[in-house]
Amino acid sequence: MSRMLYIAVALFLIASVPLAYWTIVFFQKYEISRFLINRAVAYQVVNTDYTRTLLILGDSTGVGVGALQPEDSVAGRLAKAMDATYIENRAVSGAVAADVGLQLSDALLPRYNVILIQVGANDIVRFHDTKAVAAQLLDTIQNASKRSDATYLMSAGDLGATTNFPSPMRPFYTKLTLRYHAAFEKMAKDAGVVYINLYMPPEEDPFVKDPNRYLSIDGFHPSSDGYGLWFDRLWEVAKTNI
């Protein structure tokens, strides 16, 4: 075997070892995510007391996947903070922005005190076109604002801060997340609703500094403490309007 062939084989082995490692890690965490999704119970209280009503729409972050208990999710924390008596949660794990319109159509009440929409992470992961996603969501946001006293839109934090992706891919996901935040913020402004931007620079982001605390065991969804940080960002803006 020639020296050049030895070098080529050696380089291939050097490159393939980390690739194999991250492939194994990714699928392990994917299976953990499936487990967390299957065991997650969305926080809701559906009754006939309509004194203070709250509707949750969106994806697994609306469900609260990764939280130790439903009360730790953003939905649970918001319901407690606003003294909601009726909480309807239509969020579905795996949902993308295009699904939220149907969730709103299925909502039981004609009007709510507050509607919270948590969506966008799955669109980012699946590389959906940023402008198209924002356009799809615009009509839903406008319809939601007609059915509520206050409507809030939250997307994911920095997907580049999640640990289920290999380190070399994380800066790419950070850039993609920033594009989504910019598009969502503009779209929400056009629709006249409040957008909660959860992004923080990596050097300041608690999810980057202490992922074992703020991310769940799948390395993708927030933990109870992670949802607590998200809720604090929401409540900082919403407490004067709710």
N, C-alpha and C positions, 0 to 999 in steps of 0.2 A: 504494500500500500504506500503510495507516494506521500511525501510530507504534506502537500496541499490537501490531500484527501483526509489525512489525519486531522489537520486543522479544521476542515469543514465539518467532520464528524464531531469533533470536540465542541465547536461553536453551536452545532445543532443540539447537542446534549445540554449545553449550558443554557440555551434558550428554551428548551423543552421542559426542563425541570420546573422553573417557576410557572410556566404555562399550565403544566399538569397540576401543580399545587393549587393555583387559583381556580382551576376548573373544579377540582374536588371541593374546595372551600365554598365556591359559589353554589354548587348543587346541594351541599350540606345545609347551607343557610336558606336556600330555596325551600328545602323540605321543612326546615324549622318555621319558615314563614307560612307555609301551608298549614302546619299544626296550629300556629297562633291565630291564623284566619279562621280555622274551623272551630276553635274554642272561644273566639271573641263574641261577646254579646253587646250589641249596641245599647247605649243608655237611652231609655225612654220611659215615659209614664203616660200612657194613653187612658184617659178617663173622661168624665163629663164636667170637670172643673176648668173652665176656660178663662179664669181670672188673668193668668199670665201664660201666654202660649209661646212655644219655641219649636221651630222646625229645623231639622238638620238634614242637609243634602250632601252627596259627594261620594268619596271613596273610602278605603279602609281607615284613613285617618279620621273620617267622620264617625266610623264605627268605633274607633278606639283600639284597633289592633296593636298589641304590644303593651297596653296598659295592664296592670295587675288586676284591676277591677274596673267595671264600667264607669264608676263615679270619678275615676282618675282621668278619663278622656276629656278633651276640650268640651264636648257636649255636656258631660256630667258636671264639670266645674262651672260652665256658663249657666246651666240650669240652677245650680245652687246660688250663684252670685246674683242672678236676676229674680230669685224666688219664683221660678216657673212652676206652675201647677199642672201644666199639660206639656209634655215633651214628646214630639213625634219624630222618629229618626228613620229617614228613608235612605240613608247612605248604604252603599253596597261595596264590599271589597272587590277591587279590580275595576271599578267604574272609571270611565274617562269623561272628559268634559261633555262629549256628545250625549252621554247617558243622563245628565242631570235634568234635562228638560222633561223627560218621562217621569223621573222621580218627583218633580214638582207637580206634574199633571196628576199623579197618584195621591198627592197629599189630601188629607181628609177635610180640612177646614178651609173655608173661603179666604180667611185672613189670619195672620199671626202677628204677635207683637214683635217677634224677632225671627229672621231666617238666617241661618249660618250655612254657607256653602264651603266645603273643604274638598278641593279637587285640583288636579294638575300633575301630580307625581307620575301617574301611569302614562299620561301623554308624553311626559319628558322621557321616561324610560323607553317608550316605544317609538321615539323620534318622530312624533306627529308634528306636522308643520305648525309653527308657533302662531302665525297670523290666522291660519285656518281654525285653530283651536279657539283662539280669542273670539273670532267671528261667530263660531258655533255657540259659544257661551253667552254672547251678548244678548240675544233674544231671551234666553232663560233668565239672565240677571235682571233684565228689564221687567219681565213678567213677575219675577220674585219681588221686585221693589213695589209693584202694584198690589201685592198681596201681603205686605208687611209694613209695620211702622219703621222698622230698621232692618236693612239687609247688609250682611258682611260676607266678603269673599276672602278666603284664605287658601293659598296654595301650599306646596311643601316648603320646607326650609331649603338648605343647600344640599342637593343630592350628591354633590361631591364630598360631603362630610360623612356619608354613609360608608360603612366598612365592608359591605358585601361586594363592592366593586374593587378590582385590583388598584393599587396605588397609582400606577401610570394613567388610569382612566379617570381618576377623580377630578383633575383640573378641567377636563373636557366637560364633565357633568356640571361642574360649577359654572362654566361659561354658558352652557345650555340653560341652566336654571336661571341665570341672570336675564337671558333673553325672554324667558317665560314671564318672569316678574315684571319686566318692562312692558310687555304686551298686555298682561293682565291688569297692571296698574292703569294703563291708558284706557283699556276697555271699561274698567270699573268706573273711572272718572266720566267717560262718555255716557255710561248708564246711570250715573248719579248715585252710586253706592260706594261704600267704604271698602277699600282693599287693605288687608293686613299683610304687609310685606315681612316675611319671617327671615329674610336673608340677613346674615351677618358675615363680615369678612372672616376668613379662616383663622386669622390670628386672634380674633375676639370671640369666635363661635364656641360656646360650651360643648356642642356636639363634636367638635374637632378636639378640643382640649381634654374632654373626659367622656369618650364614647361609651365606655363601660357603664357609666351612670345614666347618660341621656338617651342612648339607643337600646332597644330591646335586644334579646339574644339572637335575633336574626340579622342584626347589623343594618337594618333598613328602616323599620318602623320606630317611632319614638317609644321610649319607656314611659312609665308613669311620671317620672321627673321631667322627661322630655316634653310630654304633653303639658306639664305644669308651666314650662317656659313658654310654650306656644300660647297657652291661655293668658299668661301675664301680658304678652304682647297685644293680644286681642282686647283684654279688659282695660289696658291703659288707654285705648282709644274709645272703647264702647261704654265705659262706665258713666260717662256724662250724657249719653244718649238713651240708655236703657232704663 
